[in-house]
């Protein structure tokens, strides 16, 4: 009986806690040591003051696949219809750069400060990233 108790205690101490196993599995779901990592130069673009003459404002978020597996963007969506986006639909190889190009049409915004989110979902280690556009619309640019 003493041997059985010692064996059970030794087995339990040798196993890592369940939380560590789950965290390792979530970071690398396939368990093969390969994962994509999406890193952006910046997660916020400040568009500044937007006046009537420049109601459409272009912007781009630049990122890189800092992982060792192909990166696939599965969902890139702005928080309003005033933002139009273009982004790569094909996998991004490790080390390659990607651009999310966009255009903000301020005619759909009320005057004053604004904040618009862009949600990026992918197969990366951090599967959901929130990008941000901020600025101020002058009252003279409102129709």
Buried (B, 14 or more C-beta within 10 A) or exposed (E): EEEEEEEEEEEEEEEEEEEEEEEEEEEBEEEEEEBBBBBBEEBEBEBEEBBBEBBEBEBEBEBBBBBEBBBBBEEBEBBEEBBEBEBBEEBBEBEEEBEBBBEBBBEBBEBEEBEBEBEBBBBBBEBEBEBBBEBBBBEEBBE
